[in-house]
Amino acid sequence: MLEISTRWSTAEIYLHGAHVTHFKKMNEPPLLFLSQCSRFADNEPIRGGIPIIFPWFGPREGLGQHGFARAKAWDLKEFVPAPDGSVSVRFCLPDCPEASGFPAFSAEYTVTINESLTLDLVVVNKSKEDVFTFENCLHTYFDVSDISAVSIVGLKGATYLDKTANFSQKTQSEDAIRISSEVDRIYLNTTAAVEVLDRKLARSIRVEKHGSVSTVVWNPWVGKAQQMPDFGNEEYERMVCVESGNVASNNIKLPPGESSKLSVKLSTGPA
């Protein structure tokens, strides 16, 4: 695990999954939620922080949930301090047996820490003839004071698939999403920034993204929380996921020799 300190912030990143588990600005509460029940075991994803979902999202028959990238040890390729005090860390997904079912590809992930947290996932299709079809998502768990004090804005008018209603298609009609039961939604064809407003912390978390046309919003609520062995029964009260990527009908069809870049910038300000 890497511990990184800048004059603005601190961060922690595990080689396992190239997984950012901690980011905190000085004199602020942590930005990211991490479950106290997370297993930190080989071939198991870390519960919380920012899992890298790739090359598929959700279940895939015989292959498990959310792809293999989040449970593999990534190679640390570069550690670059910048003159302004920022620090960038670059990782590469190594060859693994699970990748053999896909066209040849490479995946690199760069995390930049300063006053904000910036994440860049670059996938290159190295095949000379096959299109590489995949999904990607940075499954960000945010730490909040109390889910009842949180609202999420920036998705009004967007169409979403509601997993809690058998993936029925709905439209976000309200200005703000407020959570008082299980929420599991894939917002499609949306590129706008999203903000998580936390009244009790008087903090706004801003999620800006490029190369992403899907936004996923998730909170497991009571029943799902109790079903997850690596998640505390009451922890749903202190987290919400706002995830940026390209999933479902927004999957990426990458031509031979081409590259795809997903960029997410996370920053905070007063609510």
Secondary structure, 3 states (H helix, E strand, C coil): CEEEECCCEEEEEECECCEEEEEEECCCCCCECECCCCCCCCCCCCCECECEECCCCCEECCCEECCCHHHCECEEEEEEECCCCCEEEEEECCCCHHHHHCCCEEEEEEEEECCCEEEEEEEEECCCCCCEEECEEECCEEECCCHHHEEEECCCCCEEEEHHHCCEEEECCCCEEECCCCEEEEEECCCCCEEEEECCCCEEEEEEEECCCEEEEEECHHHHHHHCCCCCCCHHHHEEEEEEEECHHHCEEECCCCEEEEEEEEEEEEC
